[in-house]
Every structure is written in structure tokens, then in C-alpha cells.
């Protein structure tokens, strides 16, 4: 049975007052006599009346602006799904007066991040949804947003100094622990395991911490852990440093790559005819290729599309419906194998 949708006109008729009086009661503005207030509130309670915030928003021609600050996907393809998520949310909420603008920065240049962030702030948005790769600079931008009364929300990377704001992503420490658990199950016994950072960013340290914590909490496990950083900005780094690492530690049994660039490591391992267990992150096309070929054993899916979509969605619903914004929304951590990857790729 369909429930009747009541309007302000219906409430006014039943309460014996004008539509203007009902509007003033609903929005707590203007003077209303005590008698009229009681009548209107009685009818509102009986009808369980809920005003339509979208209709009110359209009537008032109110526009809300969300600026999304994220790395350029033309430079780092990891961000392609995130931009797709933003486009989906933009299309969904635009008819209701929520406008979303993307501001893209270079993922390895702090100056680019600061410059593009200031452009976004100068456009005077209602909220900044940010994927923060640079820790200190992100805190600086957060403080500027506070000064300009711009709401701040984060996705993908968490910064503890920006506490109390919306964060959508995954528990990065737990991601590291899951990686450690998978590798331990693969290599067993006492083995040498490498933690590899490629173009290291601050949030990757959280994954390393989780990885190490897992083994430190299991005193019966005696793996030897080695940490190595590579910079793919220069090919010589891989060409020189990876052979040196493998010459020094010929008995490495597994490698945990803390970001989406496991495919870059595997490309170099192939050149050196070196085989080991590899666990990495994210469903990039090249990662999936190597997963299917058995050269990457597991990928942990960080859901960048879902993160970005939910970020815009929560903010849009806050403006349109007055819904509260959660301080933190942690997404499940999916373990992807060659056998189930087809169900996660669309």
C-alpha cells in the first residue's frame, strides 16, 4: 500500500492556517502565534510530515559546490577509477544543484599540489574533497580551508592531524597485516621477505607498519624482513638497485609491494629471471595481466572508484538532506586472485 505524500498545502489546510505560516514553522523563521504553532505542529506530528529538501533546494536555486583535489590520472593510472567514480556521482547529483569540479595535480610534485589546491580554494567551494599524497602540505591546505570556512573531506589516504573530518578509504595498517598473512601462508617456515616501496608516499609506511606488526605479534614466526625503496622516475634506480638487492639477498622468497606498482617490479624481476611470491595492490590493467599469468599471487583491492563516489555522495546528501557526515567510512579489503578477478573488473 502506497503512503500518501503530503505537501505544505495539505498541512496548511488541515491546520487551518496559510502556507506561509507552515513554511515559517518548518524553517523556524518569522513570527508565528502560539496558537498557530500548536496547530501546525499537531498536524505535522499526525502526518509524520517530512519536508522535501531537494524540492526546496531547486525552488531557491541553491547551488552547492564540491571541489575534488586528486592526482592526475594521465600521470598515474591508479586514479582512473577514482575519476570514474567522481563522474558517476557528478551525473547523479547535478540535477539537484550539486556541482563537482576536479582539480588535478602532479602525484610526485608538492609544488603542483599546493598550486592546484590554492586554485580550488580560490574558487570558493562549499567543500574540498581531497586525496592527500603530501602529508605536511595537506595539513597546510586543511588550515587554509578552515580559515575560509570550507569543509574538508579526505579519501584514499588518511592524515591523523586532520581529525574529525570525513575520511573514506581503508584501514592501511590492516592492509599490511593481510599482506603479511597471505605471504606467510605462501612461503611458510623461516623465510626472507622484502617490503618494497615504489615512489614512497607517507601512507605506505602505515602498510609497512601493519606488515611488521603482524609478524612481531606472532613470536613463533621467524621470517627475516627487508625494506627497500625504489624511484620509478629514473629507470636506473630499478636497473641498479634491484639487482643489488637480489644479489645481496638471493634467497628472498616473497615481496610485498605497498602500492599499485607491483607490475613495475615484476617487469624487472622477469628480466632477471627471478621468481618469488608477490603481493601488491589495485586492479590496474598491467597488474591484472601479471595476476592472470601467475607472476603476481594476490592483489589487495583499495576500491578507488567506490571511495571517490562515496566521498561526493556523502557530501551531496549532507547538503540536500541534512544527513550527518560520518567521520570515517572504512571499506572492506578484498583479496583478489587470478580465479576471482573477473568478478571485480567491469
Beta strands, then each sheet from edge to edge (+ up, - down):
strand 1: 64-71
strand 2: 98-105
strand 3: 127-130
strand 4: 151-155
strand 5: 166-169
strand 6: 192-198
strand 7: 224-230
strand 8: 252-257
strand 9: 277-281
strand 10: 298-301
strand 11: 328-330
strand 12: 334-336
sheet 1: 2+ 1+ 3+ 4+ 5+ 11+
sheet 2: 7+ 6+ 8+ 9+ 10+ 12-
end
